[in-house]
């Protein structure tokens, strides 16, 4: 089957994301302290027209930086221009959100 390789690669990508999220370890004491946060988007190309976008938060703590993904999505992109516009709109929304939310506790 022609699509078997694609489905197999996508399954491996999903399994890798799940394993990554399970391996994130957070310090419970540090997480109880109020800390400023920064939203981040990590974009990884996993195929010619396939990208994984991981949305997360970085908690900046006195002991160092603790990173936690909130969610990850694998999506098809129709073309580079359309993807760039999507990324810009998300970043713009995040910038507005950061201005209206001074600090998350």
MODELLER restraints for C-alpha pairs under 7 A, 6 or more apart:
rsr = mdl.restraints
at = mdl.atoms
rsr.add(forms.Gaussian(group=physical.xy_distance, feature=features.Distance(at['CA:24:A'], at['CA:68:A']), mean=6.86, stdev=0.5))
rsr.add(forms.Gaussian(group=physical.xy_distance, feature=features.Distance(at['CA:26:A'], at['CA:66:A']), mean=6.93, stdev=0.5))
rsr.add(forms.Gaussian(group=physical.xy_distance, feature=features.Distance(at['CA:30:A'], at['CA:61:A']), mean=6.99, stdev=0.5))
rsr.add(forms.Gaussian(group=physical.xy_distance, feature=features.Distance(at['CA:34:A'], at['CA:105:A']), mean=4.86, stdev=0.5))
rsr.add(forms.Gaussian(group=physical.xy_distance, feature=features.Distance(at['CA:35:A'], at['CA:59:A']), mean=6.25, stdev=0.5))
rsr.add(forms.Gaussian(group=physical.xy_distance, feature=features.Distance(at['CA:35:A'], at['CA:60:A']), mean=6.04, stdev=0.5))
rsr.add(forms.Gaussian(group=physical.xy_distance, feature=features.Distance(at['CA:35:A'], at['CA:61:A']), mean=6.21, stdev=0.5))
rsr.add(forms.Gaussian(group=physical.xy_distance, feature=features.Distance(at['CA:35:A'], at['CA:105:A']), mean=6.43, stdev=0.5))
rsr.add(forms.Gaussian(group=physical.xy_distance, feature=features.Distance(at['CA:36:A'], at['CA:59:A']), mean=6.36, stdev=0.5))
rsr.add(forms.Gaussian(group=physical.xy_distance, feature=features.Distance(at['CA:36:A'], at['CA:60:A']), mean=6.13, stdev=0.5))
rsr.add(forms.Gaussian(group=physical.xy_distance, feature=features.Distance(at['CA:36:A'], at['CA:103:A']), mean=5.61, stdev=0.5))
rsr.add(forms.Gaussian(group=physical.xy_distance, feature=features.Distance(at['CA:36:A'], at['CA:104:A']), mean=6.41, stdev=0.5))
rsr.add(forms.Gaussian(group=physical.xy_distance, feature=features.Distance(at['CA:37:A'], at['CA:57:A']), mean=6.33, stdev=0.5))
rsr.add(forms.Gaussian(group=physical.xy_distance, feature=features.Distance(at['CA:37:A'], at['CA:58:A']), mean=5.55, stdev=0.5))
rsr.add(forms.Gaussian(group=physical.xy_distance, feature=features.Distance(at['CA:37:A'], at['CA:59:A']), mean=4.91, stdev=0.5))
rsr.add(forms.Gaussian(group=physical.xy_distance, feature=features.Distance(at['CA:37:A'], at['CA:60:A']), mean=6.41, stdev=0.5))
rsr.add(forms.Gaussian(group=physical.xy_distance, feature=features.Distance(at['CA:37:A'], at['CA:104:A']), mean=6.76, stdev=0.5))
rsr.add(forms.Gaussian(group=physical.xy_distance, feature=features.Distance(at['CA:38:A'], at['CA:57:A']), mean=5.61, stdev=0.5))
rsr.add(forms.Gaussian(group=physical.xy_distance, feature=features.Distance(at['CA:38:A'], at['CA:58:A']), mean=5.25, stdev=0.5))
rsr.add(forms.Gaussian(group=physical.xy_distance, feature=features.Distance(at['CA:38:A'], at['CA:59:A']), mean=6.94, stdev=0.5))
rsr.add(forms.Gaussian(group=physical.xy_distance, feature=features.Distance(at['CA:39:A'], at['CA:56:A']), mean=5.81, stdev=0.5))
rsr.add(forms.Gaussian(group=physical.xy_distance, feature=features.Distance(at['CA:39:A'], at['CA:57:A']), mean=4.60, stdev=0.5))
rsr.add(forms.Gaussian(group=physical.xy_distance, feature=features.Distance(at['CA:39:A'], at['CA:58:A']), mean=6.46, stdev=0.5))
rsr.add(forms.Gaussian(group=physical.xy_distance, feature=features.Distance(at['CA:40:A'], at['CA:55:A']), mean=5.99, stdev=0.5))
rsr.add(forms.Gaussian(group=physical.xy_distance, feature=features.Distance(at['CA:40:A'], at['CA:56:A']), mean=5.36, stdev=0.5))
rsr.add(forms.Gaussian(group=physical.xy_distance, feature=features.Distance(at['CA:40:A'], at['CA:57:A']), mean=5.96, stdev=0.5))
rsr.add(forms.Gaussian(group=physical.xy_distance, feature=features.Distance(at['CA:41:A'], at['CA:53:A']), mean=6.56, stdev=0.5))
rsr.add(forms.Gaussian(group=physical.xy_distance, feature=features.Distance(at['CA:41:A'], at['CA:54:A']), mean=5.58, stdev=0.5))
rsr.add(forms.Gaussian(group=physical.xy_distance, feature=features.Distance(at['CA:41:A'], at['CA:55:A']), mean=4.75, stdev=0.5))
rsr.add(forms.Gaussian(group=physical.xy_distance, feature=features.Distance(at['CA:41:A'], at['CA:56:A']), mean=6.41, stdev=0.5))
rsr.add(forms.Gaussian(group=physical.xy_distance, feature=features.Distance(at['CA:42:A'], at['CA:53:A']), mean=5.68, stdev=0.5))
rsr.add(forms.Gaussian(group=physical.xy_distance, feature=features.Distance(at['CA:42:A'], at['CA:54:A']), mean=5.07, stdev=0.5))
rsr.add(forms.Gaussian(group=physical.xy_distance, feature=features.Distance(at['CA:42:A'], at['CA:55:A']), mean=6.65, stdev=0.5))
rsr.add(forms.Gaussian(group=physical.xy_distance, feature=features.Distance(at['CA:43:A'], at['CA:51:A']), mean=6.69, stdev=0.5))
rsr.add(forms.Gaussian(group=physical.xy_distance, feature=features.Distance(at['CA:43:A'], at['CA:52:A']), mean=5.67, stdev=0.5))
rsr.add(forms.Gaussian(group=physical.xy_distance, feature=features.Distance(at['CA:43:A'], at['CA:53:A']), mean=4.64, stdev=0.5))
rsr.add(forms.Gaussian(group=physical.xy_distance, feature=features.Distance(at['CA:43:A'], at['CA:54:A']), mean=6.50, stdev=0.5))
rsr.add(forms.Gaussian(group=physical.xy_distance, feature=features.Distance(at['CA:44:A'], at['CA:51:A']), mean=5.56, stdev=0.5))
rsr.add(forms.Gaussian(group=physical.xy_distance, feature=features.Distance(at['CA:44:A'], at['CA:52:A']), mean=5.13, stdev=0.5))
rsr.add(forms.Gaussian(group=physical.xy_distance, feature=features.Distance(at['CA:44:A'], at['CA:53:A']), mean=6.58, stdev=0.5))
rsr.add(forms.Gaussian(group=physical.xy_distance, feature=features.Distance(at['CA:45:A'], at['CA:51:A']), mean=4.39, stdev=0.5))
rsr.add(forms.Gaussian(group=physical.xy_distance, feature=features.Distance(at['CA:45:A'], at['CA:52:A']), mean=6.37, stdev=0.5))
rsr.add(forms.Gaussian(group=physical.xy_distance, feature=features.Distance(at['CA:46:A'], at['CA:52:A']), mean=6.83, stdev=0.5))
rsr.add(forms.Gaussian(group=physical.xy_distance, feature=features.Distance(at['CA:49:A'], at['CA:76:A']), mean=5.63, stdev=0.5))
rsr.add(forms.Gaussian(group=physical.xy_distance, feature=features.Distance(at['CA:49:A'], at['CA:77:A']), mean=5.21, stdev=0.5))
rsr.add(forms.Gaussian(group=physical.xy_distance, feature=features.Distance(at['CA:49:A'], at['CA:78:A']), mean=6.66, stdev=0.5))
rsr.add(forms.Gaussian(group=physical.xy_distance, feature=features.Distance(at['CA:50:A'], at['CA:75:A']), mean=5.83, stdev=0.5))
rsr.add(forms.Gaussian(group=physical.xy_distance, feature=features.Distance(at['CA:50:A'], at['CA:76:A']), mean=4.47, stdev=0.5))
rsr.add(forms.Gaussian(group=physical.xy_distance, feature=features.Distance(at['CA:50:A'], at['CA:77:A']), mean=5.92, stdev=0.5))
rsr.add(forms.Gaussian(group=physical.xy_distance, feature=features.Distance(at['CA:51:A'], at['CA:74:A']), mean=5.74, stdev=0.5))
rsr.add(forms.Gaussian(group=physical.xy_distance, feature=features.Distance(at['CA:51:A'], at['CA:75:A']), mean=5.60, stdev=0.5))
rsr.add(forms.Gaussian(group=physical.xy_distance, feature=features.Distance(at['CA:51:A'], at['CA:76:A']), mean=6.31, stdev=0.5))
rsr.add(forms.Gaussian(group=physical.xy_distance, feature=features.Distance(at['CA:52:A'], at['CA:72:A']), mean=6.94, stdev=0.5))
rsr.add(forms.Gaussian(group=physical.xy_distance, feature=features.Distance(at['CA:52:A'], at['CA:73:A']), mean=5.54, stdev=0.5))
rsr.add(forms.Gaussian(group=physical.xy_distance, feature=features.Distance(at['CA:52:A'], at['CA:74:A']), mean=4.12, stdev=0.5))
rsr.add(forms.Gaussian(group=physical.xy_distance, feature=features.Distance(at['CA:52:A'], at['CA:75:A']), mean=6.19, stdev=0.5))
rsr.add(forms.Gaussian(group=physical.xy_distance, feature=features.Distance(at['CA:53:A'], at['CA:72:A']), mean=5.69, stdev=0.5))
rsr.add(forms.Gaussian(group=physical.xy_distance, feature=features.Distance(at['CA:53:A'], at['CA:73:A']), mean=5.21, stdev=0.5))
rsr.add(forms.Gaussian(group=physical.xy_distance, feature=features.Distance(at['CA:53:A'], at['CA:74:A']), mean=6.21, stdev=0.5))
rsr.add(forms.Gaussian(group=physical.xy_distance, feature=features.Distance(at['CA:54:A'], at['CA:69:A']), mean=6.78, stdev=0.5))
rsr.add(forms.Gaussian(group=physical.xy_distance, feature=features.Distance(at['CA:54:A'], at['CA:71:A']), mean=5.86, stdev=0.5))
rsr.add(forms.Gaussian(group=physical.xy_distance, feature=features.Distance(at['CA:54:A'], at['CA:72:A']), mean=4.01, stdev=0.5))
rsr.add(forms.Gaussian(group=physical.xy_distance, feature=features.Distance(at['CA:54:A'], at['CA:73:A']), mean=6.14, stdev=0.5))
rsr.add(forms.Gaussian(group=physical.xy_distance, feature=features.Distance(at['CA:55:A'], at['CA:69:A']), mean=6.00, stdev=0.5))
rsr.add(forms.Gaussian(group=physical.xy_distance, feature=features.Distance(at['CA:55:A'], at['CA:70:A']), mean=5.73, stdev=0.5))
rsr.add(forms.Gaussian(group=physical.xy_distance, feature=features.Distance(at['CA:55:A'], at['CA:71:A']), mean=5.38, stdev=0.5))
rsr.add(forms.Gaussian(group=physical.xy_distance, feature=features.Distance(at['CA:55:A'], at['CA:72:A']), mean=5.99, stdev=0.5))
rsr.add(forms.Gaussian(group=physical.xy_distance, feature=features.Distance(at['CA:56:A'], at['CA:68:A']), mean=5.87, stdev=0.5))
rsr.add(forms.Gaussian(group=physical.xy_distance, feature=features.Distance(at['CA:56:A'], at['CA:69:A']), mean=4.02, stdev=0.5))
rsr.add(forms.Gaussian(group=physical.xy_distance, feature=features.Distance(at['CA:56:A'], at['CA:70:A']), mean=4.68, stdev=0.5))
rsr.add(forms.Gaussian(group=physical.xy_distance, feature=features.Distance(at['CA:56:A'], at['CA:71:A']), mean=6.65, stdev=0.5))
rsr.add(forms.Gaussian(group=physical.xy_distance, feature=features.Distance(at['CA:57:A'], at['CA:67:A']), mean=6.29, stdev=0.5))
rsr.add(forms.Gaussian(group=physical.xy_distance, feature=features.Distance(at['CA:57:A'], at['CA:68:A']), mean=5.75, stdev=0.5))
rsr.add(forms.Gaussian(group=physical.xy_distance, feature=features.Distance(at['CA:57:A'], at['CA:69:A']), mean=6.31, stdev=0.5))
rsr.add(forms.Gaussian(group=physical.xy_distance, feature=features.Distance(at['CA:57:A'], at['CA:70:A']), mean=6.91, stdev=0.5))
rsr.add(forms.Gaussian(group=physical.xy_distance, feature=features.Distance(at['CA:58:A'], at['CA:65:A']), mean=6.82, stdev=0.5))
rsr.add(forms.Gaussian(group=physical.xy_distance, feature=features.Distance(at['CA:58:A'], at['CA:66:A']), mean=6.11, stdev=0.5))
rsr.add(forms.Gaussian(group=physical.xy_distance, feature=features.Distance(at['CA:58:A'], at['CA:67:A']), mean=4.68, stdev=0.5))
rsr.add(forms.Gaussian(group=physical.xy_distance, feature=features.Distance(at['CA:58:A'], at['CA:68:A']), mean=6.46, stdev=0.5))
rsr.add(forms.Gaussian(group=physical.xy_distance, feature=features.Distance(at['CA:59:A'], at['CA:65:A']), mean=6.01, stdev=0.5))
rsr.add(forms.Gaussian(group=physical.xy_distance, feature=features.Distance(at['CA:59:A'], at['CA:66:A']), mean=5.39, stdev=0.5))
rsr.add(forms.Gaussian(group=physical.xy_distance, feature=features.Distance(at['CA:59:A'], at['CA:67:A']), mean=6.26, stdev=0.5))
rsr.add(forms.Gaussian(group=physical.xy_distance, feature=features.Distance(at['CA:60:A'], at['CA:66:A']), mean=6.61, stdev=0.5))
rsr.add(forms.Gaussian(group=physical.xy_distance, feature=features.Distance(at['CA:77:A'], at['CA:83:A']), mean=6.09, stdev=0.5))
